[in-house]
Amino acid sequence: MEEIDLSDRRGLIAMAEQFSGKSTETLPQTSNGQMETGRAAEPKKDAKKGQVSCASSTALLLFLLSVAAVVAAVLVTFFVTKGIYNHPGENALFIADDRYETTTLSADEGEPEDVDPNAPTAEQLRLPKALQPIYYNLTIKPYLPGYVDFPVEKNLTFEATVAIKVRVEESTDKIVLSALKLNLGNDMSKYTIFQESLEEVEVTAVTKKVIKRDVEAVNATTIAPTTEEESEEEEEEETTTVAAVAATIASGNATESEEEEEEEEEETTVPSMNETTTVTPTTTMATTLVASTTEEEEEEEETTTLTPAPSTAAAEESEEEEEEESEGPKNVTQFVRRPSGIAVKSVDVREELEQAIFQLDKPLEKGEEYLFEIKYTGPIDTKLAGLYLSHYTDEEGDIRYAAITQCEPTDARRMVPCFDEPEFKAVWKMNVIHPAGTTAVSNGIELVNAQETDDKDWLHTSFKETLPMSPYLLALAISEFEYNEAKTKSGTRIRVWSREEAVNQTQYALAAGVKALEFFEDYYNITFPLEKQDMMAFPDFAAGAMENWGLVTYREKYLLYDPTVSTPRQKLDVTTVVAHELAHQWFGNLVTMKWWNDLWLNEGFATLMEYPGANAISDGKFRMEEYFLYDSLDNAFLRDARATSHPLYFPIDKAEDVSEAFDSITYDKGGSILRMIREILGQEKFKKGLNIYLNRFKYKNAAHKDLWAALNEVVPDNMLAWDGEKFDVNEFASKWTEQMGYPVIEVRRLDTKRVELHQRRFKMDEQTLEKQKFRNAKFWYKWDIPIWFAVNGEEKPMAWLHEAQSIDLGMDDLLVLNSQSRGFYRVNYNKPGWNRIIDQLLKDHTVIDVRSRARIIDDAFALAEANQLPYETALNVSKYLVKETEMLPWAMALDGINVLLQNFGDEPEVAHLRTYIKSLVEPLYTKINWDLIQQNMLDDDKFFENELEYAIIRKFCEIRQSDCTAKVQDLFQEKFVEPCAGKDKSSQCSQVPVPVRTTTYCEGVSMGGDAEFDTVFKMYQSESVQVERDRLMHALACSRDTFSLKKLLAMAADVNSTVIRLQDKPSIFSTIGDKPIGKNIIFGFFQDNWEKIYETFKDQQTLMRNMIKASISLSNQRDITEYENFLKDHRRTTRNLDIFKIQMELAKTNKEWIEHHFKELSEWFEKQNQKQQ
């Protein structure tokens, strides 16, 4: 028997197939009769060699024994291998298939994955479920420099008090919270546990205002498990008040008073951080609180009662109400806080677990609710996580400071001890004591805004309670920013904030925000549940943007737009990022994933929706459905073709590992798969299913199967799957989300009237093996594939491919599969099929629609790169481009050409490649009117045409055509150096047309000397407009002087260097690494400085991964060997970073490409160029 590796099921499948003798299965015929069942080949019957006879009983016995043996073999192999790849809570399926993947296993890749034996386990890092948070009341006082005087030791710190109301699900004698870098200390007086009850008390107040209350909200809990019937009942409730939301999701005890509306007295006292703040979970509709203490406690410390003021809207209404003088004592029902009799006896801060464990002297009783109050301090970070510092220079040259939060994925714990996991939704109340001269903004609308305190240097702002939300959405910003404001049709207040100098650049984002919110309200058919939506642009921000509920934060270039300095593409970036983040307000915030393994559902859906959202903002001028193909779909194809990819849904055992999931699989593939499902169901049914899902799980957590269930409810009975049964979204989607990769459809000619379709996994490099946990895919790398196709330019109804399928197709017919690029798969035609397509493109390319042309070009180059199609075929496809005028096919072609340029590098043979590229690009380049570039860029109707022009210019200069390089060198001197002489901000003096500034600045520095480098460097240091600053930074990295490049790398690797902002440091690495000269120095620099880079950026995983990616771009065995030695020498710091494995795969793929293609392509390009001469 052939030796079989039980760690890889492919051998077992092959063995099973030897017994089964399976052939292509029969599939149902579609209604139009275009798709019919086909078989690869009927098995040939062996000629009779002679007859052998036996008794019927003996034959039956032999037959039964053989069947039993086969069944036993299958069962044994099933139980031996079933645990290899199994999702939690699900049973792996043993599915024998007649086609399977063959991957060569190399010795080093077959080794077990490197795991740190001393690392905390997944169970240790997860919080126990004994307690369920209901409500947080956080009061925080940040010591922000530059505004008021305070002791120097308090600089860049904060003081805080948080009261957390919890329900006890299981009796426990400890409270475990997420906490990181917080100063909790061993003073047990800082930790107090209360209980509350509704009691009738006698109060006397000087004045009162008549305000309606609803104490029901105070009893809100986080999500209790609900049955499907309960969910359907909840859908009928359509209110967005905190009280109503709490009533919907609460599982606590109701009281008679919860149904009453009372008039109550309200008094607002500004909290002092030097006093004990009695904080009780209330909403803007909650009752006034009364602190109850013993006589001894009153002697020990003074107690301050904090009651939030009414919301802005309520405050405006209350101006019309009359103040009433209290005529004496009155009995009112209020929450009374009393000591619980339970004390904290010790605190164990576990930094390695990012937890604080509060040991109690008595257990908390199951079913009871407690209020846990903590006083603590913490640092204002400088590393773009938690509550961190941002700074900028104003128009007068003074440095200004701001504080901002970034809590996703697991950094809320850096600001407040909390239940920092997505499933622990709760209501948040924020109170801020901030320096005079600043403004505080948070998730909720302000109740008390910048109210003076007893200390004139400090102001107090409190905010309305949030709706139940996950901790990673918590947001706070303290700055002296200014804003522009507008309202949506439904009355939501929108503000866009920025530095004072940039506030005039917020108008476009403001209009975009209004349009986007209105569009999503209509699309989801659910009113935006908040009273306000703030959007703030910060000079320092690690991510592009963050969707915090009610306060979205952005990097400046993704929110600010100035037509005098921003390109059309940068305008589009603002448009799509605003749409993406506002799409999250429903999908991600209103309904949130239960755990990070469904991060793709949050981000994939927001990615899908940013495109129709951007279309709504631009009134369709940006043609976002087409742009999706080049932007998201193509990115997903590139990443998911690698062995180092991962499924959309996969086990994330540790929250610390979630940063690895913030990649193009999660975003772009997630959006692409959801788009494919939308195409199958149709737009209206898809929208209806989303509405069911969002209403069913609003203010709760959900999993991807909950979405599939909701979408299944809108599937009509006559929508059939491949097997003739009613289409099941869960069954279909599971194959695309729970295993990595995607298929390529291969076309084979059966006879003169038919072709047959087969599927196999598309993989860029067959030699590299997947991670062990993904190696044996749940569905054996087989998918149910929706087939969209056109014959001779006529679109046919969609049909299915399960394993094999045939199509009626004459010898001269033109077949285009995956027409309009709706499916997540590639297509490889047989040779006659490719030739028919090439002939049609050369004859009249418009017979094939533009999206299909783009898909054909992209597939051809990808298949050639993966050694599944001769490169000659792909290049023959590209020949028609001399007649192509649409941006989308050109964008795909240029990506394929870039792979060629990258692999040819600066070898002498690159000249032949450049000459061939010139023959394709020149016809379009000669039509460009440089005098109209600046003028035309403001016309949104010409967005795609303009983008094509800019791409052609960049490519023509890149291949060193003198017409282009001389032009931009003249622009650099005449429109940049001369007008900016003696000035310090190029955004105010540069006369270079905005769309070609990046190319011009880069060329100027590259071909210049020290003087040009120094000029641009000076401009970079003083420039305040981020998009212009990015261009200057890119230009510096274009230098060909190795000393200058090493100096830039040193500044980028130094966290203490403020010349390059922390968020921009990876960009220096990537720009230098893109150039041939840079490649020669960056890998060596990276190796020499890795330990420093690791220690500096280990808490900034996204930034560090980008730096690693930029530094390691290898293509020869010598460098690969050096890289392998580096990984061995630095095993401690590299073994848990998947990006190193990704770059190793790319390095080996590059090496293989050069060995297989470099020589033959060099000869091919040389011959083609000779033919054209």
N, C-alpha and C positions, 0 to 999 in steps of 0.2 A: 504493500500500500504506500501511496505517496505520502510523504511527511506533511502534516498539516499543522499550521500554527494556530492553536486555539484562541490566541489573542486577536485573530483576524478572521471574521466569519466568511470572508469571500471564498476561502478554500472549501468550507463546509457547504456553501451554496453550490459550488462546482460539483462537489461529490454528490449532493442531492440530485442535481440535474442529470447526472449519469444514470441514476435510477429512474428518474421521472420521465425522461425523454420528452420534455415539454416542447411545444411549438407555439408559434405566435397565436395568441388567443383571439377568439372571435368577439368583436365589439358590435354594438348596435349601429345600424345605419341611420344617418341623419335624415331629417324630414325632406331635405332637398335632393337627397340621393347622391350628393357630391362625394361624400366620404363613405367608403365601404370597407368591410373587413378584408384584410389581406393577410396572407401567410408568407413568411419569408421563403419557405420551401416546404413542400410536402415531403415527409420522410419516405425515402425509397425502400420499398419492400425487398428483402433479400430473396434471391432466387432459391427455389427449393433444391436442396442437395440430397434429399432422401426423406422418407417418412419414418418417424419413430412413433410407435404406438405403446400405450399403457392403459391400465384399467382406469375407469373414470374416477373411482374412489381415490386411487393413488394420485392422479392428476390434481384432484381437488385438494388433497392433503398437501402436496407440494406447493400448490398455489397459495394456500392459507399460510404456510410456513414462510414463504417468500415475502408475502405482505406483512406478516408479523415482524420479520427481520428488518424490513425497510422502516416500519413505524417505530420499532425500538431504536434504530439508529438515529432517526430524526429526533425522537424524544430525548435521547442521551445528549445529542449535540445541542439541543435547545436548552436543557437545564445546565449544561456545562458553561454555556456562553451567555445566558440571559442577563447576567449582572454586569456585563461589560459596559453597556451604554443604556442606562435606564433612568428616566426622569423621576424625581421624587413623587411617590404616590401613584405612579403609572407602571403598568406592566409592559415590558419590551415585547414586541411581536416578532415571532420567527416567520419570516415570509420568504419562501423559496422563489427565486426569480430566474428567468432563463437568460438574463444579461446582467453582467456585474462588472465592477471596476477592477482593473489589475494595476497595482502600484508596486513598484520595486522597493523593497525595504533595504535601506543601507544600514550598516552596522551601527553608526552613531545615532541614526534617527530611531532605531528600534529600542534604544535604551529607555528604562523607566523615566518618567518625568522627574525633574529635580524638585524635591519638596524640602523645605526647612523643617527638620524634626522638632525644633524648639519653638516654632511659631505657634501662637494660640490657635485652638481649634475653632471651627465654625460655630460650634455650640457655645463656646466660651464668649465669643464676640457678639452673639445675639442676646438681646435683652429677654429676661423671663417674662411670661405672660400673666403673672399673678396679679399685676396691677394694670388698670386701664386708665390713661389720663383723660380727664374731661375738660379741663380748663387750666390755662396758665395766666397769671397776672405778673407781668415783668416790669419792674421799675429799674431804669438804668441811667447812670450818670457817667458819660465818657469825658475824660480829660484830654481834650483836643488842643494841640498847641496853636498859638497864633491869635488867640482871641482874648482870654482873660488870664489873670495871674493865679497861680496855684503852686503848691510845693513841687519842687523839681522831681521828687521821687514819684509823684503821681503822673508825670508826663507819659502819654501813650498807655494809660491804663483806664479801667472803668470800675465803678462800684455798682453793685446791683443787688436787688432783692427779688426773688421769684417765689410766688405761691402757686403750688400745683395741686389742683383738686383731682383725686384719683378714686376710682371704684375698685374695691378688692374683689377679684375674681376667684382667687384662691388664698386662703389664710397664709400669711408670711410674716416672718420677723425681720425682714430686711427690705429696703427700698434700693433698687439698682437703677441708676440713671446713666445715660451717656454723658461724659464730661472729658474735656481735653484742654490742657494748659490753663485750667482755672485754679484759682487759689481758694480752696475750701477751708483748710485748716482744721485743727483739733479742738477749737473752742465750741463745745457742745451747745452753748447758749445761742449760737447762730442758727440752730436748727430747731424748729418747733412744729409740732403736729397738733392740729386743731380738728374739731368736728363742729358742724353747723346744724342748726335746726331752725325751722320757721316758727317763730313765737310772736305772740301779741305783747307788745311792750308799750310803755308810756313814754312819749317823747315831747319835748318842747323845743321849738325853733323860733328864731327871730322872724324869718320870712320863709315862705314856701312858694313854689310854682306848681301849677296844675299840669302834671305830666303823666300820661298813661303808662302803666307798668305791666309787665307780663313776667311773673317770676318763673314761668315754665322754662324759660331759656336757661335759668341757673341750674336746673336739674339735667341739662343736656349731657349726654355721654357720647363717647365715640361709638363707632359702628358696632352694632351687635349683629351676629349672623342672622340672616333673614332667609326665609324660604322663598320660593318663586311666587307663591300666592301672596305672601306679605309684600314682596317687591311690587307686584301688580297693584296692590291696594295703595302703596305709597305713591305710585305714578299719578294717582288722581289728585294728589295734593299739589297745589301750584302757588306756593308762597315762598318768598325769599328772606323773610325776617329770621333773625337768629333764633327766636323763640320757636317759630314754626319748624325750622330745620331741626332744632334740638328735639322737638316733639316727635318728629318723623323718625329720628334715629335713636332716641333714648330708650333704654331698657330699665331705667330706674323707677322708683316708686313715685306715683303721682300723689299730689295732695289736693285737698278741696280748694285751697287758695290759688292753685294754678289756673283755675278757670275764672278768677275774679280780676277786674280792673280797678285799681285803687288810685286815689290821689295821695301823693306822698311828699314829704318834705325832703329837700335836697340841699346839701351844703358842700361846696368844693374846697378842700384844703390841699395846698400844694405839698407834696411829699418831701421830706428831708431825708437825705441819705444818712444823716447822723442819728435818726430816730428809727424806732421800730415801726415799720409800716404795716398796719393791719389791712391785709388785702384779701377780699373775698370775691370769688368769681361772680361777676355781675355782667350784664349787658346794658346797653343803653336803655333797656326796658326793665332793668332789674331794680329791686328794692334797695333802699338805703341800708347801710350796714351799721350794726352796733357792735362794738368790741366789748366783750365781757371778760373781765380779769379779776383775779383775787386781789385783796388789799395789799398782800405782800408784793405782787407783781406790779401794782400801781406805784408802789414806793420805789421799786427798782428802776423803772424806766417809764418815760413818757410815751404815750401811744398816739399815733396820728391816724385818723380815719381818712382813707382815700376813696372817694366816690367819683366816678367819671362824670363829666358834664354831658349834657345831651349832644346829639349829633348836630352838625351844621344846620341841616334842614330843620331839626327840632328847635335849635336855638333861634332860627329866624322866625318860626311860628310863635315861640314863647315871648318874642318881643311884643306881640299883640296881647299877651295875657297879662292880667293884672296881678301885681304882687299883693298878697294878702297878709295882713298882720296876724300873727298867731295870738289867739286870745287866751291860750292856756294849754295845759297838757291834753294830749290826744292819744288814744290807743291805736296803734298801727301794727300790721303784720310785717315782721322783718326777719332777715336772717341774723341769728345770734351765734357768734363764734364762741366756743367754750374749749378749755383744755381737754385733750383727749385722754390724758392719763398715760400716754405712751411717749417715751423719750428716746432720742438718739443717744446710744451709749458709745459708739465709735464710728469713724469714717475711714474706709479703706479706699484710697485712690489708686486705681490700677491703670497706669499710663499705657501699658502694653495692650490692655483691653479697651482703652479709652472709656473707662467706666469709673463711677464713684459708687461704692457700696456702703449704704448707711445701715448699720446694725442697730436694731431696736431692742429695748428692754422687755417689750411685750409684743406679741403678734398682732397684726392688723386683722380684724375679723372679716370673714367672707361676707360679701353683700353690703358691707358698710362703705361709706364715703368719708374720706379724710382730706384735710388741707395741710399740705407739707410746705412750710416756709423755710427758705434758705437765703442766708446773706453771704455774699462772696465777692471776690474781686477777680479781675482778669486783665490780660494785656490787649491793647489794640495792636493787631498784627501788622506786619509790613509785607506779608507774603500772599496777599490777594485771597485770603480764606477767613471764614468767620467774620468778625468785625475787624476791618482793616483800614489802614491809612491810605488815602490818595492825596496827591499834591499836584500843583500846577503853578505856573507863573502868570500873574495878571498883566494887564497892559502897562502898569507902572513898573513892572519888573520885580514886584514883590511875590514871595512864595506864599501861596494860600493852601490851606489844608481842608480836607473833608474826610469823613468816616463813612464807610459803606459796608454792607454785609454781602457775603456770598456763602450760602449755607448748603447748596447742593454739591456733592451728594450727602456728605456726612460731616458738615462743619457747623451746623447749628450748635453742636456741643462745645464749640470753641467760645460761644458767647453766653450760653445758658445751659445749666444741667437739665436734661430733658430726656424724654423717650424718643431718641433720634432715629426712628425707623419709619418708613412711609405709612405702615399700617396703623400707627398710633396717631390717628387724627384727633385733634382737639381744638377748642376755641382759644384764641390768643388775644390777650389784652396788653397793650404796650403803653407805658408811661416813660417819658424821657425828660431828664433834666440836662439841658444843654447850654453851652456858652452863649452869652448875649452876642447878638450879631449873626447868629446862625439860625437856620430853620431845620426842623426835624420832620421827616416824612416816613411813614410806615405803611403796612398793609391796609389798615383801616382808615376811614376818613377822620379828620381831626375833630375832637370834641372841645378841648381846650388848646388854643394855639398860641404858643410863645407867651404864656402868662408870666408876669413878673413874680419872683419868689422873694423871700425875705432878704436874700443876698442879691443885690442888683446885678451882679455879674452873671447870674444864672437865670435861665428861663425854664418854664415847665410846659410841655406839650403832652397831651394824652389823646389816645386814638380809640375809635369805636372798635368793639370786639370784632374779630374776624369771624367768618363762617368756619365750621370745622375744617381744618387743613393739616397737612403733614408738616413736620418741623422744617424740612428742607426748603419750604416756601416762605419761611419767616424772613422779613426784610426790614431794614432800618437804614436811613441815610441822614447824615447831619452835615450841612454845608451852608454856604451863603449863595447858593445857586438861585437863578431866576427862572421864570417859567412863562410860557404862553398857554392859554386855556381855551377850550371849546366844549361843546356838549353834543352828545348824540341825539338822535330823534327821540329815543326813549328816556332821555334825561340824564344819562351818565356823564359825570364831569370828567373830562380828560385834560391832563396837564403834561406838558413836555418840559423838562428841566434841563438846564445846562449852566456852565460857567457864564458869567455876565457877558463876557466878550463874544460868546457863541450863541446867545439866545436868539439872534436873528436867523440862525441856521436851523431852528426847530420847527419852522412853519410847515415844511413839507411833511415831516413825521407826524405833526399834529393832525393835518388833514388826512394823512394815511391811516392814523389810528382811529379817527372817527369813521372813515369808510370801512375799515376792517372790522371794527366792532359791530357796526350795523350789518355788514355782510354775514358775519358768523351768527349773529342773532337770528337772521333769516334762515341761514343754512341749517343750523341745528334746531331751529324752531323753539329755542329756549332763551328767554330774556337774560341778558347779562346780570348776574345776581348781586353785583356790588354797586355802591353809590358813586364810586369814583375809580378812575384808573390813571395812575401816575406812570410816566416813563422818564427815566433819568439817564443822562449820558455822562460817563465818567472817564477821565483821562487814563485811569489805571483800572483795567478789568480783564481778568484772565480769560473768561469765555467771550464769545461774541455778544451774548445777551443771556439774561436769566429771567424766567417767566414768573417770578414771585407774584402771588395773587394780590392784585391791586397796586403793586409797585414793581414794574418791570425795569430792570437795570441793564444798561448797554455799554459796550465800548463805544467811544465817541463816533468812530467812523461808520457805525451801524445805526446811528440815530440822527446825526447831523448831516444836512445836505445844503451845499452852497453852489448854485449853478456856475459861479465864476471860478470855482476850483475843483468841483467834483465832476467826474466823468459820468456818462450815462450808465455804465456798469455799476458805479458806486451808488447812483440813484436807485438802481435795481436792487442792490444789496440792502439799502435802507428799507425798500419796499418789502422784500421777502423776509427780512429778519423781523420787522414789525409784525407782518402777517403771521409768521411762525410763532412768535411769542404770544400774540393775542389769541391764536388758535388754541394754545395751551390753557387759556383761562377756563375753557370747558373741558378739553380732553387732556387731563393731567392734573388740573387743579380742582375742578368740580368733581370729577371722577379720577381717582388716583390709583396707580398700580399698588398691589399688595406688597410686593417685594421687588428688588432691583432686577430679578430675572425677567420681568416684564417691562423693563425700561424701554425696550423697542416699541412697545405699544404707545407710550407717551410720546417719544421722539419721532417714531415712524409716522404716526398720525399727524403730528404737527408739521412734519416735512411734507406729507401729502397735501395738507390744507393750505400751506403757505402759497402754493401756486394759484389756486382759484382765488385766494385772498388777495394776492398781488394783482391778479387780473382785475378784480373789483376795484382796487386802488387806482390802477392805471387805465380803467375803462377798456380793458382788453388790448391796449396798445403794445404791451410787452409780450404778447403771444406765449403765455406761460405754459400752456400744454406742450408746446414744442420745446420750450426751454427746459422743461422737466427731463426730456430725453437726454439732453447733453449734460445737464447739471447733476441730477440725482441718479437717474437710471444708469448712466455710464459709469459714475463713481461706484455704484453698487456692483456692476458687472466686473470692474477691475479688481475690487477687493475680494469679492466672493469667489473668484477663480483660483484663489491661493489656498494651499493646504493649511496655512496659518489663519484662515478665516474661522468663523464660529457660527453656530445656528443663531437665529434671531432670539429664540427662547432657549436658554441653557442655564444650568445651575450656577448661580453666583452665591457661593456659600458664605462669603465674607463681604461685609459692606465696603471694606477697604479695597476690594478687588473691582468694585463697580466702575472705577475710572477707566478700566480697560475696555468697558462696554460702550464708552462714549466714542464711537467710531462710525465709519461710513456704512457698516452693516446695520447697526442700530438705526441710524437716521435714514440713509438712502435706500438700503434694501427694504427696510421696514415700510417706507413710503411706497416703494415700487410694488411690493406684494399687496398692500392695501389698494393701490391703484388698479392692479389686475383684478382683484375681487370686485371693485367698483365697476370695472368694465364688464364683468360677467353678469352682475346683478342689474346693472343699469343705474344711472345717476339717482333717479327718484326713489327706487327701492333701497338703495344704499343710504340715502338721507333718512328715510323712514326708519331703517334699522338702527342708525346712530341715535335717532331721537329716543327710541325705545331704550337703548343702552344707557344713554345719559340720564334719562328720567328715572330709570330703575336704580341706578347706583349713584345718583347725585349726593354729594357730601359723604360718600363712602369710598371704599377701596374695591377694586375689581381685578380680575385676571383676564387673559386673552380669551379663554374659553367662554367667559361671560359675554364678550363681544360677539363671538361666533354664534352663541345661542340667540342673541338678539337679532342678528342678521338672518339667521335661519327662519325667524318668524315671518319674514317678508318674502321668502322664496316661494314663488308660485308653484302649484302642483305640476304644471307642465314644463317646468325647467328641470331637465334631466341631466344626470351625470354620465360618465363614460359607460357605466354598466346598465343604463336604462332606468335606474332608480332615481327618485327625486334628489336633486342636487343638495348635498349637505355641506354647508360652509365649513363646519369643524373638520370633517373628514378631508376636504380639499385643502384647507389652510394648514392643517397640521403637517402635511408633507412639505410645505414650503417654509414653515417657521421652526420646526423642531429638528431639522437636519440642515447642515450647511450645504453650500453649493447650489448649482442650478444646472439644467440640462442643455444639451445642444441637440437639435433635431437633425438627423441625417437622412438625406433623400436618396433612394435607390430606384432605378428603373426596373420594373417587373416585366413589362412587355411594351408593345407600341402604343398601348392605350392607358397604361397605369404606372404610377410610381408608388413606392411604399415609404412610409415614414417610420423611423425608429428613434429612440432616445438613448442617450448615454450622458453621464456627467461630464460637463466641460471643466477641465482643469488645466491651468497654465503650465504646470510642471508635474508630470506623472511620477517623477523620482522622489518627491518630497512627501513624507507621510504626515497625516494629520496628528493632532494631539491624541493621546490614547483615549481620552474620554469622548472624543468625537469620531474616532476612527471607524467604528462600526455603526453607521447611521441607522437611526430607528426605522427608516423606510428603505434602506439599502440603496440610497441615492437614486430612487425612482420617484417620479412625480406624475400626478394627473395634470395633463397639459391642455389648456384651452388653445385650440388652433384657429387663429384668424388668418385668412389667406385670400389672395386675389389671383384670378386666372385671366390673363390677357387684359389686365387693368380693371376687371370687374370683381367687386368685392363679393365674397361668398359668405353664407351664414357660418357662425362659429361651430366647430365640432371638437371632438375630444381625441387625444392620444393618450392611451394608457401604456401600452407596450409597443404595438405596431398597428399601423393603419394605412389604408391605400386611398389614393385619389385618382379619379379619372383625369388623365392628362395626355393629350396627343403629343407627338414627337416635336411639333413646332410651337406648342403652346408655351406661354410665359407664365411661370409660377413664382409668386412672391409669398413666402410664408412669414408669419408674424407681421402681417401688413399693419401699417401705421404704428408699429412698435408698441403694441399693447401688452404683450406677454413678457414675462421675465425668463427668457431663454434666447439662445442663439440658434442660427440655422446654418447648416453646411450642406449645400446642394451637391449633387454629383457633377462631374465635369461638364456634361452637356447643359445642365441647368445653369451653372455659372457662365458658360459661354453664351447662353441665350440672354441672360441678364446683361452681360457686358455689351453684346450687340445692341440691345435695346437702349442702353444708356448712351452709347455712342451715336445711335440713330436719332432718338428722341427721348431724352431722359424724363420729360414731363409726363409720359405715359405712366410712370411709376410715381406715386405721390411722394411729397418731400420727406415725410416721416419714414416711409419705407426706404427711400434712398439713403437716408442717414443710417438706418439699421443695417442695410446691406453693406455699406462701407465699413461701419464699425465691426460687424461680424467678420468681414473678410480680413481685416488687419489683425483682429484678435486671434482668429483661427490660424493665420500664418505665423504669428508670434508663438503660438502654442504647438507648432509643428503638425497641425492638422489640415493644413491647406498650403499648397505651394505659394511662396511669396510672389511668384510671377503672376498668379491669378489675382491676388489682392492689388498688385500694382497695375495690372490691366484694368481692374475696376476703376482705379483712380484716374485713368487717362481721360475720362469724360469730363473731369473737373474744369477743364479749360472753358466749358460752356456753362458751368454751374454758377448761379448768382444768388443762391439761398445760403444763409448763414449756417443752418443746422447740418447739412451734409459736409460743408467745409470744416466745421468744427470737429466732426468725427474724423475726417481725413487728416487734419492737422495733428490730432492726437496720435494717429498711427504713424505719421511722418516724424513726430517727436521721438518716438521709440527708436526709429532708425538713426536719427541724429545723436541721440544719447549713446547708443551702442557704437556708433562710428567714432564718437569723441573727436579728438583733434588729430586722428590718424590722417596721413596724406590722402587716402582713398575717399575721405569725406568730400573732396572736391567734386568727384563724380556724382555723389548724392546731391550736393548743392545745385549742380547744374540741372539735374532732373527736376528738383523742386522748383527751380526758377522757371522751367518750361511750363509748369502747372500754374504758378502764381502770377507770372508776369502779365498775362492778359488782363487780369483784374487790377493789378498794380498800376498799369499805364492809364487806367480810367479815373484814378483818384485825383480829385482837385484839392490840393493842399490848402488853397485859399479859402475853401468852404468848410474845412473840418470843424473849426470853432463854431461857426454859425449853425451848421447842420446838427451838431450834437444836442441842441436844445429841443429838437423836434422828436417827441416820443413816438410819433407815427413811423419814424425812420430808424427805430431802435435797432432792429436786426440788420438793416443795411449798414448802419454806422458801425456796429460791432464787427461786421465782416471786413469793412475797410480797415479798421484798427488792427485786426488780426493779420491781414495781408501785409500791412506796413511792418508789423513786428517781425513777421517771418522773413520778409524781404531783407530787412536789416540783419536778422540773425544769420542768414546764409551769406552775409558779407557782400551784398550787391552794392556797388558804388553809388548808384542812383539814390539809394536810400541812405546809406551811411554818410555820404557827403552832405545830403540834405539835413539830416538831424545834427551833424556836427556844426553846420552853419547856424542852425536854430539855437544850439546851445550857446554859441558865442554871441550871436547878434540879439537873441531874444531872452537870454538868461544872464550871461556874465556881464554884458555891457549895461543893461537897464538896472541890474541889481547891484552894481558897484557902489560900495559905501552903505548899503542897506542890509538889514539883517533878517528880513522875512520874505522868502520867495513867493509866498502866497499873495503878497501885496505888490511885488515888483516884476515877477516873471511874466513875459509876454508869449511864451511858448504855448501853442494850442493845447488845451487841457488834455485831450485824449491821447496825445503823443508825448506828454511830459515824461512819463516813466522811461520810455525808449530813449528820448533825447538826453535826459540827465544821465542815464546809464552809459550811453555812448560817449558823452562828454567826459566823464570820469575815466572810462576805460581807455580812451585814446589820448587822454591828457596826462599831465604830470602832477607833481606835488601841489602846484598852485591851484589847479582845478579841484583836486581832492580837498585841500584846505578850505577853499571857497564853499564847497558843498557841505563840508563838515561844520563850518561856522553857521551856515544857514540852518542846518539840521538842529543844532543846539538851541537856537532861538525861535524856531518855528512853533507856532501854537495850534495850527490847523492840522489835525491828525492825518488826513488823507495826503496833504502836501508833505508832511513830515515822513510819512511812509515812503513816498517817492524818493525823497532825499536819502533816506536810510538805504533803500534799494540801490541807489546810484553809488553810494560809498562801497557797497559790497561788490560792485562791478569792477573795482580797481584791479589792475593786473600786477600791482606791486605787492609782493608777498609780505613785506614788512607791514604795510598798511593793513592788509587783510588779517595778519596775526594780531595786530593791535586791536582791530575791531572784535575779533574773536575773544581776546582777553577781556575787553570791556563787557562783552555779552555774557561771559562766564562768571563775572564778578558781581555778586548780588549787591555789593556795597557801591558799585559804580552807578551813579544816577544819570549818567549821560544817556544811556539807553534804558528806557523803561522796562520793568520786569516783564510785562506782557509782550514786549517787542523783541526780547532777546532771542527767542527761537527764529525770528525772521532773518536776523543777521546770519545765523547758521545756514538756513535754507537757501538764501540768495547766494552766499559764497559757495555752498555745496553744489549749486546748479551749474556753475561755470567750470570749464576744464581746469583752469589754473587753481580754482578753489578746491576742486576734488583732490588735487595733489598735496594739499597742505592740511585740509580739515580733518582727515582721518587720523593723522599723526597728532595734531593738536588735541583731538578728542581723547585719544589714548593717554596722552601725557597729563591731561587735566580731568580725567573721568571722576576720580575720587572727590575732587573739589566740586565738580558739577553735581555729583550725586548728593553730597551733603547740603549743597545750596538749594537744590530743586526737588529734593525727595518729597517734600510736602506739596509740591506743585506738579502732580503727575502729568497733566496734559502738556504743560510747558516742557517738562523733561523729555517726554516721549517725542515731541516735535524736534527737539535738539538732537536726540539720538538718531531719529530718522534722517535728518539732514546731514549728519556726520558720517553715516555709513552707507555709501553707494559704491559698491565694489563690483569688479567684473573679471578678475583674474585669480588664478589659484594661489599665487604668492600672497596677495592681500587677504584672501579667504583664510589661508593658513594662519596668517598673522592675527586675523580676527578671532579664529578659534582659540588661539593661545591667549589672547586678551580675555576672552570669556572664562577660560579656565583660571587665569590669574586673579580675576575679579568676580569669582563665583558668588561670593557673599552678597554683592550689591547688584548683580545682573540676573541671577537665576529666576527671580520672580517678576521680571519685566518682559512681557511677551513681545514687545517691540524688537528686542534683540533677535528673537526667533524669526520674526517677520523679515527683518533686514538680511538675515542669513539666507532665507529662502530666495529673496530677490537677488542676492549676490550670486548664488549658484545658478539661478535662472539666467542672469546676465552672462555669466561665463558660458553656459551651454549655448546661448543664443549666438555669441560671437564665434564659438567653435563650429556651429552648424551653418551659420548664414553669412558671416562677414565676407568670406571670399567669393561665394557665388553671387551675392548681391553687388559687390564691387564690380565684378565682371558684367553683370546684367546692366547696371547703370552706365557703365562705360560704353557698352554696345548700343544702348538706347540713345545715348547722347550722340554717338557717331551717326546713327540713322537720321537724326534730326538736323545734322549739319549739312 
